[in-house]
């Protein structure tokens, strides 16, 4: 009996120790959570000139303010030239903060309801003399790695070498864990990319050139209109390139004897295919992408998402006449165009072309997903080319075919003097 009592006492002491250990662990976890929240709040407060936390109640108020703004602008009549005015409650400091966020939060509002899958917000923009007004269009990028890439690329010094404009980030809309915690930790990427705006102690006198909105998942969902699984979104200004911009860049490439590689797209209508093609272009060193007037927009949300943000790393030029542009480029820069076809009578079969037999300066021309290239565009191409496939398959998606052709043409091109040396 005494042995049984001793065992019971021992078990009782063990259970008591386990309970104490569990209690200490819970208390430690509470302390760690409290310390984590304090560190986050302190960081947001320190950089309050460019950071704001948004909860669900804030999101509800912001939606109401945006709706009121839209109603007021419509009643004013000229919604392109007038800036919305509000009369905030003077006793509500938080309302003043939220009203300041309207410019940044509006592009994210009800994205699911936007049938065009794009955000195109028009703002006034003028030259220093105030004589030229232009339209500012915003794009939305989704996903942690896409957001990270855009942030890091925005500080790349190599963009100008490729003829690319700087990336102008407007805002970052992100969940707390995605922003502050590993393994994603977007905060770390921002600090590494923009070190001049962050200091160890005290407040920074410099303001980050974009707004960071750290938001709970429910608040993000309420704003955008659908569950935000990826945890990070970014809004930026769509860069605008024209044919004159490209011609200046091509002249520089001709003078430096660099290979010119172009992709021309005739009436591409699927945004996912366009995003895939643009991603392939950046992977294979394509100089620029020519888009016919009736091709879809590379800055639709779906296209930006599929491209993993690489639409910002490509020179995208919309031309009024693709056929005329191909003809002019052949004459001015010696660019040889290869029309992608599925016709068995094509001039060339990609796999049978030997290395060095593709022009140093070339353009791959792809057509619509269903109808292919228009006759007038094909007529301006120097050659037709197809991919060798088994008889059971008559065609590939334009995204897949484009990737194969871009890689194959680059592998078979004549190397420029600069590359050989």
C-alpha positions in Angstrom: 0.0 0.0 0.0 2.8 2.4 0.9 4.4 1.7 -2.5 1.2 2.7 -4.2 1.0 5.9 -2.2 4.5 6.7 -3.1 3.8 6.2 -6.8 0.7 8.4 -6.5 2.7 11.1 -4.7 5.4 10.9 -7.4 2.8 11.1 -10.2 1.1 14.0 -8.5 4.4 15.9 -8.2 5.1 15.2 -11.9 1.6 16.4 -13.0 2.1 19.5 -10.9 5.5 20.2 -12.5 4.0 19.7 -16.0 1.2 22.1 -15.2 3.7 24.7 -13.9 5.8 24.3 -17.0 2.8 24.6 -19.3 1.7 27.7 -17.4 5.2 29.2 -17.7 5.3 28.4 -21.5 1.9 30.1 -22.0 3.1 33.1 -20.1 6.3 33.2 -22.1 4.3 33.0 -25.3 2.1 35.9 -24.2 5.2 38.0 -23.4 6.7 37.1 -26.8 3.4 38.0 -28.6 3.2 41.3 -26.6 6.8 42.1 -27.4 6.2 41.4 -31.1 3.1 43.6 -31.2 5.0 46.4 -29.4 7.9 46.2 -31.9 5.5 46.4 -34.8 3.5 49.3 -33.4 6.7 51.1 -32.5 8.0 50.6 -36.0 4.8 51.9 -37.6 4.8 54.9 -35.3 8.4 55.7 -36.0 7.8 55.8 -39.8 4.2 57.1 -39.6 5.0 59.5 -42.4 4.9 56.6 -44.8 3.2 53.8 -42.8 -0.3 53.1 -41.5 -2.0 50.2 -39.9 -5.6 49.4 -41.1 -8.1 47.3 -39.2 -11.6 46.2 -40.3 -13.3 49.2 -38.8 -10.9 51.5 -40.8 -11.6 49.5 -43.9 -15.4 50.0 -43.5 -14.9 53.8 -43.1 -12.5 54.0 -46.0 -15.1 52.3 -48.3 -17.7 54.8 -47.2 -15.3 57.7 -47.8 -14.4 56.4 -51.3 -18.1 56.1 -52.1 -18.8 59.6 -50.9 -15.8 60.9 -53.0 -17.1 59.2 -56.1 -20.6 60.7 -55.6 -19.2 64.2 -55.0 -17.0 64.0 -58.1 -20.0 63.0 -60.2 -22.0 65.8 -58.9 -19.2 68.2 -59.6 -19.4 67.2 -63.3 -15.7 67.4 -64.3 -14.3 64.4 -62.4 -10.9 64.5 -64.3 -9.9 68.0 -63.4 -11.4 68.5 -59.9 -9.8 67.1 -56.8 -12.3 65.7 -54.2 -12.7 67.8 -51.1 -13.8 66.5 -47.7 -15.0 68.1 -44.5 -13.5 65.9 -41.8 -14.8 65.8 -38.3 -12.4 68.0 -36.4 -12.7 65.9 -33.3 -11.6 62.7 -35.2 -7.9 62.5 -35.6 -8.2 59.0 -37.0 -10.6 60.2 -39.7 -8.1 62.7 -40.9 -5.5 59.9 -41.2 -7.9 57.8 -43.2 -8.8 60.6 -45.5 -5.1 61.1 -46.2 -5.0 57.4 -47.3 -7.8 57.7 -49.8 -5.4 58.4 -52.7 -3.5 55.2 -51.8 -6.4 52.9 -51.0 -8.7 53.7 -53.9 -6.9 51.6 -56.5 -7.5 48.5 -54.4 -11.2 49.0 -53.9 -13.5 46.2 -55.2 -11.0 44.7 -57.6 -13.2 41.7 -58.2 -16.0 43.9 -59.6 -13.6 45.5 -62.1 -14.5 43.6 -65.3 -11.4 44.9 -67.1 -9.1 43.4 -64.5 -7.2 46.6 -64.4 -6.9 49.7 -62.4 -6.8 52.8 -64.4 -7.0 55.9 -62.2 -6.6 59.2 -63.9 -4.9 62.0 -62.1 -3.6 65.4 -63.1 0.0 65.5 -64.1 1.7 68.4 -65.6 5.1 69.6 -66.9 7.1 72.1 -64.8 5.6 74.8 -67.0 2.1 73.5 -66.3 1.3 73.2 -69.9 1.2 69.4 -70.5 -1.4 67.2 -68.8 -1.0 63.5 -68.9 -3.0 60.5 -67.6 -1.6 58.5 -64.7 -2.6 54.8 -64.8 -2.0 52.4 -62.0 -1.4 48.7 -62.0 -1.9 46.2 -59.2 0.6 43.4 -58.5 -0.2 40.4 -56.3 1.8 37.9 -54.4 4.8 38.1 -52.0 7.5 37.3 -54.5 6.1 39.6 -57.2 5.9 42.4 -54.7 9.5 41.7 -53.5 10.8 41.6 -57.1 9.2 45.0 -58.0 10.6 46.6 -54.8 14.1 45.3 -55.5 14.0 46.2 -59.2 12.8 49.7 -58.5 16.3 50.5 -57.3 18.2 48.6 -60.0 20.8 50.8 -61.8 20.7 48.5 -64.8 17.2 49.6 -65.9 18.5 52.6 -67.8 21.0 50.4 -69.7 18.1 48.4 -71.0 16.1 51.5 -72.0 13.7 51.0 -69.1 12.0 53.8 -67.2 12.3 53.8 -63.3 9.6 51.9 -61.5 7.3 54.2 -59.6 5.7 52.4 -56.6 2.6 54.1 -55.3 1.7 51.9 -52.3 2.1 48.5 -50.7 -0.9 46.9 -49.2 0.1 43.9 -47.0 -0.6 41.7 -44.0 1.4 42.2 -40.8 3.0 38.7 -40.8 4.0 39.0 -44.4 5.6 42.4 -43.8 7.3 41.8 -40.5 8.0 38.1 -40.2 10.3 35.5 -41.8 10.5 33.8 -44.2 8.8 36.5 -46.3 9.7 39.6 -44.4 9.0 42.3 -47.0 10.2 44.9 -44.5 13.7 43.5 -44.8 13.5 43.9 -48.6 12.3 47.5 -48.4 15.1 48.4 -45.9 17.7 46.8 -48.1 16.4 48.6 -51.2 15.8 52.0 -49.6 18.4 52.2 -46.7 18.5 56.0 -46.9 15.0 56.3 -45.5 15.5 54.1 -42.4 17.6 54.8 -39.3 18.3 52.8 -36.2 17.3 55.4 -33.6 14.9 58.3 -33.6 12.7 59.4 -36.5 13.7 59.6 -40.1 13.5 63.0 -41.7 13.2 61.5 -45.2 9.9 60.1 -46.4 9.8 56.8 -48.3 8.5 57.6 -51.8 5.5 55.3 -51.4 2.9 54.5 -48.8 2.9 51.2 -46.8 -0.5 50.0 -45.5 -0.3 47.1 -43.0 -3.7 45.6 -42.8 -5.4 42.6 -41.1 -6.6 39.9 -43.5 -10.3 40.7 -42.9 -9.7 44.4 -43.6 -7.8 43.6 -46.9 -10.6 41.3 -48.0 -13.2 44.0 -47.2 -11.3 46.5 -49.3 -10.5 44.4 -52.4 -13.7 42.4 -52.5 -12.3 38.9 -52.3 -10.1 36.7 -49.9 -6.5 37.8 -50.1 -4.5 34.6 -49.9 -1.2 35.9 -51.1 -0.9 38.5 -48.3 0.8 41.2 -50.3 -0.3 43.6 -53.0 1.4 46.6 -54.7 0.1 49.5 -56.7 2.4 51.3 -59.1 2.3 53.7 -62.0 2.2 52.2 -65.4 5.3 53.2 -67.4 4.6 54.6 -70.9 6.9 53.9 -73.8 6.2 55.0 -77.4 7.8 54.2 -80.8 10.1 57.2 -80.6 11.5 55.9 -77.3 12.2 52.5 -78.8 13.9 53.9 -81.9 16.3 55.9 -79.8 17.1 52.7 -77.9 17.5 50.7 -81.1 19.9 53.3 -82.5 22.1 52.9 -79.4 22.1 49.1 -79.9 23.0 49.4 -83.5 25.9 51.7 -82.7 27.1 49.3 -80.0 26.7 46.3 -82.4 24.5 44.5 -79.9 21.9 41.9 -80.9 18.4 43.2 -81.3 15.7 40.7 -80.4 12.0 41.7 -80.7 8.7 40.0 -80.1 5.7 41.3 -82.1 2.2 40.3 -81.0 -0.8 40.6 -83.4 -4.2 40.8 -81.7 -3.3 38.8 -78.6 -6.5 38.8 -76.5 -5.8 36.6 -73.5 -4.1 38.4 -70.6 -2.6 35.2 -69.1 -0.9 34.4 -72.4 0.4 37.9 -72.7 1.8 37.8 -69.1 3.5 34.4 -69.9 5.0 35.8 -73.1 6.4 38.9 -71.3 8.0 36.7 -68.6 9.6 34.6 -71.4 10.9 37.8 -73.0 12.7 38.9 -69.9 14.1 35.4 -69.4 15.5 35.3 -73.0 16.8 38.9 -73.2 14.2 40.3 -75.6 14.8 44.0 -76.4 11.2 45.0 -76.7 7.7 43.8 -77.3 5.5 45.3 -80.1 1.8 45.2 -79.5 -0.9 45.7 -82.2 -3.5 48.3 -81.3 -6.1 45.5 -80.6 -3.9 43.4 -78.3 -4.9 43.3 -74.7 -3.2 45.4 -72.0 -0.1 43.9 -70.3 -0.9 45.8 -67.1 -4.2 44.0 -66.5 -4.0 42.4 -63.0 -4.0 38.9 -64.5 -1.2 39.7 -66.9 0.9 41.3 -64.2 0.3 38.3 -61.9 1.2 35.7 -64.6 4.3 37.6 -65.6 5.4 37.7 -61.9 5.8 41.5 -62.3 8.1 41.2 -65.3 5.8 43.5 -67.3 7.9 46.2 -65.6 11.1 44.7 -67.0 10.0 44.8 -70.6 9.8 47.6 -73.2 6.2 47.3 -74.2 5.3 49.4 -77.3 1.8 49.7 -78.8 2.0 50.5 -82.5 -0.8 51.7 -84.8 0.2 49.4 -87.6 2.2 46.3 -86.8 2.8 45.5 -90.5 4.2 49.0 -91.3 6.4 48.9 -88.2 7.9 45.5 -89.2 8.6 46.9 -92.7 10.2 50.1 -91.3 12.3 48.2 -88.8 13.6 45.9 -91.5 14.6 48.9 -93.6 16.1 51.0 -90.8 17.8 48.4 -88.5 18.0 45.3 -90.7 15.6 43.4 -88.4 14.5 40.2 -90.0 11.0 39.1 -89.0 10.0 35.5 -88.5 6.2 34.8 -88.6 5.2 31.9 -86.4 2.8 29.6 -88.2 1.5 26.0 -88.0 1.6 25.6 -91.8 3.5 22.5 -93.0 4.8 24.7 -95.9 6.6 27.1 -93.6 10.0 28.4 -94.9 11.7 27.2 -91.8 11.4 24.5 -89.1 13.0 25.8 -85.9 14.7 22.5 -85.0 16.3 22.2 -88.4 17.8 25.7 -88.4 21.5 25.5 -87.7 23.2 27.8 -85.1 24.3 31.1 -86.6 21.7 31.0 -89.4 19.2 33.3 -87.7 19.8 37.0 -88.3 21.7 39.0 -85.6 18.7 41.4 -85.4 15.4 39.5 -85.5 11.8 39.7 -84.6 9.5 36.8 -83.7 5.9 37.5 -84.8 3.0 35.7 -83.1 -0.7 36.0 -83.9 -4.0 35.6 -82.2 -4.7 32.5 -80.1 -7.5 31.4 -82.5 -7.0 33.0 -85.8 -3.3 33.4 -86.0 -1.5 36.2 -87.9 -3.4 38.6 -90.2 -2.4 38.4 -93.8 -1.1 41.9 -94.0 1.3 41.2 -91.0 2.5 37.9 -92.5 3.1 39.6 -95.8 5.6 42.0 -94.1 7.6 39.2 -92.5 10.8 37.9 -94.2 10.2 34.3 -93.2 7.6 31.9 -91.8 8.7 29.4 -89.1 7.1 26.6 -87.3 7.9 24.3 -84.4 8.3 20.6 -85.2 5.6 18.6 -83.4 4.2 15.1 -83.5 1.3 14.6 -85.9 -1.2 14.0 -83.1 -0.8 17.6 -82.0 -1.6 20.4 -84.5 -0.7 23.4 -82.3 0.4 24.8 -79.0 -0.9 27.6 -76.9 0.6 31.0 -77.9 2.4 31.3 -74.5 4.1 27.9 -74.8 4.9 28.3 -78.6 6.3 31.8 -77.9 8.7 30.6 -75.2 10.0 27.8 -77.4 10.5 30.1 -80.4 12.2 32.9 -78.4 14.6 30.5 -76.9 15.2 28.7 -80.2 15.8 31.8 -82.2 18.2 33.2 -79.6 20.2 30.0 -79.6 20.5 30.0 -83.4 21.2 33.8 -84.0 24.4 35.2 -85.4 26.5 36.4 -82.5 27.4 40.1 -82.5 31.0 41.2 -82.5 30.6 42.4 -78.9 29.3 38.9 -77.8 32.2 37.1 -79.6 34.9 39.2 -78.1 
